Amino acid sequence: MKILIITGELASNLVKEASLKSDHDVQIHVVKTPIAAFLTPKRIIAELRTLPASEIETLDMILTPGLIRKDVSSITDEMGVPAYKGSTDAADLDIVLEMVDKLDLSTKKSADKLIEEEQRRRALKYIADFENDHENIKKLLKKPGNILVGDLPVGEDFPMRVLAEIANAPTLSPEELLKRAEYFVKSGANMVDIGMIAGENMSSKIPAMVSFLKDNLDVALSIDTLQAEEILVAVDSGVDMVLSLDHGNYPEVLPELKHKKIPVVILPTDYRRGWIPETINQRVESLIDLKGKCKGVQVIADPILDPVNSKSMVDSIIACQKFKENPEGDCPIFFGVGNVTELLDVDSVGVNALLSGISMELGASILFTPEESGKTLGSVKELAISSKMMFLAKMRGSIAKDLGINLLVFKDKRRGETIPEDVDVPEIEAGFEYKFKQDPAGSFKISVEAGRIRAVHYLKMQPKVAIYGETAWEIYHEIINRKLVSRIEHAAYLGQEFQKAEDALKLGKNYVQDFPLFEKFMEY
C-alpha cells in the first residue's frame, strides 16, 4: 500500500523513523510549520496541491496528524484519495502502520484511539459471548466448585464476581438503601450484600429490605451477619446467599439453609466462643471441618484475608492456597478485598487490581468490598474492571497487559515522546500577581453535587441563577452565552476552577473552591 503521511517539522524525524519500520510504501510530506497539531484540512489540501498530480493519483491513502481537531474528510473530497487521521503521538505511528490493513480508520478519531477502542470491543465481546453461552455454562456448573447464587454462575471457571456491601443497611431509609444498591450495580457489582450491624438483632427490618431490593434490582442478594435469628429471617425472606456461618452458629441455621438450598459463606472461626485460628494450618483445617459439617449446602470458603501487618496478609493468602490445594477444597473461594483496601492508606485502584490478580491465581470466585472511606470510593467499579482483566488474562494464558481493558487512571501506559521546540523569543518566568478587582458582572460559588458541577452566580452578594453541568466546557460556555463574566482574569480563574471540579468528578475526589485538588508527594 502506498501511504502519504503529512506532518510538521518538529515531529518529522519521529515520523521518518516509524515509516522505516513499515512494510508499506510510505512517503512523508513535511509542512513548513513547527507543530503538526496546528494544521487544518484546508492547509493540508493547499500543501497537497503543490505536489505533482501524478504522485497524488498513485496514493492509496493519506494520513494526517491525529491531533488535528477538524474532520479531515474534506481532503478526500478535494483530492480524490482516502484521507484519515493517524496517531495522536508520532511515536505510536509504527503501530498504526503495522495495523493499517486491519483498522477501520476514521476522519474524526485518531488511529491510536481506534486501536484502543477495537481492543476494548473485542475484549468485552469475548466476555459477553462467554457469559451468554448457556450450554457451556450448564456444562461448567456440573464441575465441582462451580455453583449458582440465585441465577448467577459462581466458581473458578467463571469471571470473579464482585459482591458490594451496603454497610449498616438497617440504618438507611428505603430510598437511601436503594440508591446505594443501584450505585453499586451501576458500578459493576454482580451481587449486593445487606450489611447488618454487629452485636444488634435487627431481624425485624430484614423482610422489608430484602423485598424492596428484590423488587428493584436484577442481581443476587446476600445478607452479612453471624446472628442466627437474622440469618433465618433473611433466608425466609428470599436472600440468595448468606455470609457467614462459622462453628458457633451453623447448627441453628443449617437445616433451614438445606431446606431452602441457599449457598453460604463459611468462616474458620467460632466467634461465639471467641476463637479465631492463629496459624495457616488451623485456618485450613477449620474450614475443611466446617465444610464437612455443612454437607447438603453449597458453601463458599472464606479463609479471611488479613490487612497488611495485622496478623499476616501473606499467611492468609497461603491459607487460601493450601485450602484450594486440599482434596476437600473443591468449592468457590471468598476473597474479602475490602479488609485490605479499607485499612491501607493508599489509593484503592492499584491495590484492588493487584489483589484481583492474586485472587485469580488462587482460584477465588467472589471479590467482596464495601466503600466506606474516601480512599476506597470507586472500589466496586475497580474490582469489576480488574475482574474482567484477570479473566481475560487467565483465558488467554497471558500476563495482565494489552488486554483491551485496563485500570490506568492517574498515569499513561506509554510515555509520550517529547519533541523540543527551539524558538528564538524572550523567556519570562511566570509568577506576576495581578491586583484583584471585582468583576462587575458578578461572582460564582462552585461546588460538586450528585455527579454534576454546580455554579451559583451572585450579583451584589445575591444569588441569581444556578448553572449545572457535567463538564467544565458546558458550564463556562453557558456563562459566556449569558454574559455573566466580563473580566479576562475572572474568566481564566473560572476555567481553572471548573476543570478542577470536572477532574474531581472523574476521580471521586473532594472539590473545594480555591484549594488544590492534588498535593505534591510529601517528603519524609
N, C-alpha and C positions, 0 to 999 in steps of 0.2 A: 504494500500500500504506500502511495506517495502522499506524505503529510507535510504541510507547511505550518510552522509554528511562528506566531507573532509574539514578540517580546520587547521589553525595554532594555536600555543599556546596562543598568545595574544587574539585572538577572541573566544577562545573555550568556555569561560563562557557565552558570549552572545549567541553563537550558542546553547548551552545546554538549556538556558532559553527559546529560541524560540522553541526548539524541545518539551519542556514540554507542550506547548500550543497547540500542534498539535494532531489531532485525528489519524494520521498515525503512523505506527510503525517506529520511527525514531532512527537510530543508528548514533553515531558520532565517527569518527576516527581522532585523533589529531596527526598531523605530527610534528616531533621534529624540528620545525623551528618557530621562533617567528612571522613572518609576512606571512599570508596566500597568499598575492599577489605575493610573491616570488616563489610560487610553479609553477611547469611546468607539463604538461601532462606526460612527461617521469618520473618525480619524483613521481607523483601520482600512475602511473602504478607499479612502483617499490614498493611503500608502500602497494598497494592492494595485491601484490603477497606474502606479508608476512602474510596475513590473510588466515585462512583455506578456501580451495576451496569450501567446503560445505556451508560456510557462504556466499560467493560471489554468489553462484548459487541460493540462496533464495531471492536475492535482485531484486526489480522491477526497481530501479533507483539509480543512483549515482549523487549527487550534488557537484560540485566543487565550490571554491570561485569565485565570479563574476568578480573579478579584474584580474584574470589570463588573460594574453594578448593573448595567442595562442588558436586556435581552439582545443576543448577537444574531438573531435570525435575519435581520436586515442585510447582513453580509452575504448570506446565502442568496437572498433575493436579488441583490445587486450584482454579485459576481458569478452566480450560477454554480458555485461549489459549496457543498455542505460545510457549514462553519459551526463549531461547538466550543464550549468553554473547557479549557484544560484545568490543571490543578491550581488550587489556591496558593500553594507553596511550590516554587520551582524545583525544590529538592524531591518532590513526590512525582515529578513528571515521568521518571523512568517507569514507575509502577503503572501510570496511565497508559504509556506507550506499550507496555507489556500486555495489558488487558484490553487494548483499544478495539480489538475484533469482537470481544465478548460484552463490551459495555454498550448500554443504550444511552449514548451521550446526549447532553442537553444544551440548549441555547440559553437556559436560565440558571441552571445549577452547575457549580464547578464539578469537575470529574471526580476529585477525591471524595466529595460528599456523596456522589452517586455510588462509588465503590463501597463506602461505609453503609449506605442505605441498602445496597444489594446484599451485602454480607449479613446485615441485620435481618432483612426479609427472609433470606434462606434459613438463618438460624431459628427464627420464630416459626417458620413453616415446618421445619423439622420437628420442633417440639409439639406444635399443634397437630401434625399428622400422627405423631406417636400417641398423644392424648385422645385422639378421635378414632384410633384403630381398636374398635371394640372387641373384635375377635382376638387380637393379640392380648388385650387386657384380660380377657377371660382366661386365656392360657396362663398368663403370668400370675393371676390370682390363685391358681391351683398350686403354685410353688410355695413351699414353707417360707414363712417370713413375710409374705405379702397378704394384706388384709383389706377389707373395706371399712372405712369410717363414714357412716352414712352412705352416700353414693360415691365417696372419694376413694380411689385406689391408693393405698399407702404401703410402702415397702421398699426394699433395696433396689428393686427393678424399675422403680418409678422416680421421677424427679423428687427431690426432698420437698416436703410440704411445709409451708410456713403457717405456724399457729400463733396468732396475735392475741395477747391477753388484755382484756378490759379490766384493769386493776380496780379493786374496791367497787365493783359493779353495783352492789346493793345501795350504795350511797348516791347513785346517779338517778336523775329523773328519767322517765321513759324516753323523752326527747334526747337527752344527753347520751343515754345508753345507745340509742340507735345511731346518733351522729358519730359516736366513737366507732361503733361497729362498721358503719358504712365507710368511714375514713380508712379503716384497716383493709376492707375488701377492695376499695379503690386502689390502695397501695400495693395490692397483690397477694393479700393473705388468702390461703386456701381454706383455713378454718379460723373460727373466732372462739375465744375462751372467756367464759364468765368467771372472773376472778373474785372469789369470796373473801371475807375478812377473817384472818386467823384469830382464833380464840372466841369468836362470836357465832352464835347459832342464828342465822338469818334465813332459815329454810322457808319461812312463810313468804318471802319475796321471790323465791326461785320460780314457781309456776308462771307468774306473770312475766318475768324476764324472758324465760325460755319461749313462752308462747309468742310474745311480742317480737322477739328476734327471729323466730322461725317463720313468722308471717311476713317478715320484711326482708329476710336475707336468703340467698340461694347458696349458702356454704354450710359445711358441717359445723356443729356447735358442741362445745365441751364445757365442763364445769371444773373449776380448780378449787378443791377443798379436801381436807382429810377427815372432816366430820361425817360420821356415818349417816346421821339423820339428813344432812344436806345432800349427800350422795343419793340416798334412797328417794328423796323428793325430786331431785333432778332427773334420775332415771325414769321415775314415774311420769315426769313432765315431758320427756321425749328428747333428752340430750343424746348426741351421737357418740360421745366418748367421755370417760371420767378420768380426771387426774386429781388425786392419785390414791392408790392403795399401797399400804405397807403392812408389815407384820402385825401392827396393832389394830387396824380397823377392818382387815379383809374378812374375818369370819362373819361380821354383821351384815355385810353387803353382798357377799359373793353369790348367795342363792338368787337374789333379785337380778344381778348382772347376768347370771347364767340364763335366767328365765327370759329376760329382755334381749339377750345376745348383744350386750353393749361392750365394745372394746374398752380396755382400761390400761392406764399407765401405772406401772409398778415401781416402787422405790425400795432400795436396800436398807430401809430404816425401820425402827419401831418407835415412833415419836410418843406413843402412849407411855412407854417405859423410859423415854428419854435416851434411847440407844441409837447411835449413829456409827456406822462402820469406820474403823480407823485405818485399815490397810487396804491395799488393792485386792488381795485375796478375799478379805471379808466382804467387800462390795460384790465381787463376782459370785461368791458362794451364797450370799444372802439373796441376791437376785434370782439365782438358779433355784434356790429353795422355795422362794415365794412363787416363782413361775410354776413350779410343780404343784404347789397348794392351790393354784388358781386354774387347774385343769377344767376345761369346759368353757373358758372365757378366753377370747383373743387378747393377748397382752402386748404392750409396748414397754420395753425396758428402759428405765432412766437411771443410769449409773451416777447421776448428779455431777454435772460439770462444775468444778470449783473455780471461784475467782482466782486471779493471779495472786500468789503468795498468801492465800487464806490458810489452806492446808497445803494442797499441791494440785495445781491445774494439770500438771504432767501426769500425776498419779491417776487422776480421774479419767484422763484420756487413755492411759494404759489399761485401766479397769474396763473401759468401754471396749477396747480392742480384745482383751482377754475374754470378756463375756461373749463377744461375737465369734471368737475362735472356738469356744466351747461347743460340743455337740448339742447341748441344751439351749444354746443361744440363738436358735432359729426363729427369731421374732424381730419386728421392727425396733429400732433404737431411737430413743427420745434424747434430743440434744438441747439443753437449756442455755442457749447462746446469751440470753439476757443476763444470766448470772455473771458473765464476764464483762459485757459492754457497760452495764449499769455501774459496775464497781471498778472502772478503769477510766482515768481522766485523759482519754484520747478520743479524737473524733471517731464515730462508730463505723464509718464507711469501710476503711481498711480492715478494722477488727472483724466486722461481720463477714467480709469477703474471705479473710484468712480462715476464720472458724468454719465457714461453709465448706472450704476446701478440705479442712481436717475432717469435718463431718462426712463428706463424700468418701474420703479414703477409709474411714471407719465403717462405712456402710450404714450411716444413720439415715433415718427416714423422716423425722419431724424436727424442724428448727423452731424453737419456742422463744418468744420475746415479748415483753411489754414495751412501751415507750414512755417512761416515767420522768426522764430528765431531759434537759435541753440538748445535751451532748449526744443522746440516743434518738432524738427526733428524726424520723425517717428510717428507722431500723427495719421496719417491716418491708418497706419498698426495697431497701438494700439487700435484705435476705431473699426477697422474691427474685430479684435480678441475679444475685450471686448463685442462687439455687439453679437457675436456668444455665448459667455459665458452667457450673460444675457438672450438670447433667450432660451438656454438650461435650465437655472435655472427656468425661467418662465414656460416653458412647463412641466418640471419635478416637479414643485412645491417645489423646494429645494433652499437652500442657494447657493451662487455662489462659491462653493468649491467642489473639487473632481469631476469636470465635464468632465475631459479628455482634456480640453483646459484651458490654464492659461496664465497670463501675468507676470510670475515670471522671472525677468531679472537679477536683482542685488542680489537677496537673494534666498536661497534654501527653499523649502517648509518645509522640516524637518531638524532638526539639526542632523548632523552625530554623531554617537557615538564615542567619543574619547577613544582610547584604549592605555593606558600608556605603554610605553616600558622602562623597567628598565634595563639599560645597564651599566656595570662597565668599563667605558672608561674615559680618560681625557676630561674635558669640557673646551671649548675655547670660549671666547666672540669675535664674528666677528667684524671686523672694521679695519683690517690692510689695508693700502693703498699702492698699489704697484706703483713703478715709471713707468710712461708711456713710452713705447717705440714704435715707429712707426713700423707697420707691413710691412716688405719689399714686401709682396705680394700685398699691396695697401690698400685703404680705401673705405668706402661706404657712399653715401648720400642717406638716406632713406626717403621716403615720401609715402603718401596715395593718390591715384588718381583714380577717376572713378570706385570705388569699388574694387580696387586692390592695393597691395603693390608694390612699385617701388624702386628698389635698383640699383643705378648707381655706377659702380666700377670705381675708379680713381687710376691711377698709375702715380706717379711723377706729381701729380696735373692735369693730363689729363684724361678726361672721356674715358673709353674703351668699356664698354658694360652696357646696362640697362637690368636688370632682373625683370620680373613681375610675380606675383603670388597672390593667394587669401589667402594663409596660410603661417605662419612662416616656417612650415615644408618644403613646396615646395621651398621657397627661399633659406633657408640655405643648403638644400641638393644639390641644383643646384650650390651654391657657393663651397661646398665641392667637388663635382664632377669635377668642373672646376679648383680646386686648387687655389682659389682666396683668401684664408686665410691661414696663416702659424703660427700664434702665438695663444696659448691657451686662453690668456686673451682677445684677439681680437674676437676669436670665441664665447667666453662666452658673451661678450658685444653685439655682433650681434644677438645672440639668444634672449637676453633680449629685444633688440630694435624691432626685428621682431615680437615677441609675443605682445609687446605693440601696434605695428601697426595693428596686426590682431584683437586685442581686440577693438581698435578704430574703425575698420571697422564694427565689430559686433554691437557696441553700438552707432554708429553715433557720436563719439566724435572726436575732433580735435587731430591730431597727430603731434607733433613737436619733432624731434630727440633730444635726450639728456635731455628732460624735462619730468617730471612725467605725467602720464595720469590722475591720480586722486590726489587730495589733501585731507588731513585729514579734518574732520569737524572742522570748525573754532569754537573756544571757545569764548563766549561773556560774 
